[in-house]
Amino acid sequence: MHTRDLIQFLAELAENNNRAWFVMNKPRYDILRAEFLELVTQLIADISKFDPAVAACNPKKAMFRINRDMRFSHDKSPYKTTFSAAITASGLKKPSQGGGPAYYFHVDADGTLLVAGGEYMPPADRLKAIRQSVIADAAGFGKMLKNKKLKEGFGDLQDEGKLSRPPKGFDADSPHIEYIKLKSFIVWKETGLKKKIPENIGKEVLAGFKNAYPLISWLRQVKQ
């Protein structure tokens, strides 16, 4: 994939986020989109070697649309300034659809590659089930957190939006209470690409996904 061309396109789109500009540059978009589809297709095949559960994931459905949903947003910019995809065993991208744990990555207009794994802002019933599993499988959860690849690749789980107090129904002395306060169970890593673009961006993304697999695997055993 021509990553430098993609970053340039997204940067220009960020400055000209309107339909007229996009229509004029649609041929560029179509080429980049096709290359991104090839990348996602290859990633699914490569992930399947260590996580067969995602083998049937449709690469076209794994990719997010570039059009923004502006219905409930004050920002009326019609286009996203990222190319992104979420690879799941269910084939569903969004947590609200019951997609479950996902391998996610995107490239944005600032030239940043984000590689992530886990569940971002799952619905209330799913979040409650995960929190209950943290308690029910305290030993397994703790072992997962200490996984060498997970820690070296990402450090700890992201604490964006973390509650200051235990959620309703959970005691302050519950095992792993600081993790029970989380609203997402996800890891991610950002890498700047402008100064140095990897020869094979897919290889870098795949390495991140391998490191995230212990979290993905643990989340899959959570039943609602």
Secondary structure, 3 states (H helix, E strand, C coil): CCHHHHHHHHHHHHHCCCHHHHHHCHHHHHHHHHHHHHHHHHHHHHHCCCCHHHCCCCHHHHECCCECCCCCCCCCCCECCEEEEEEECCCCCCHHHCCCCEEEEEEECCCEEEEEEEECCCCHHHHHHHHHHHHHCHHHHHHHHCCHHHHHHHCCCCCCCCCCCCCCCCCCCCCCHHHHCCCCEEEEEEEECCCCCCCCHHHHHHHHHHHHHHHHHHHHCCCC
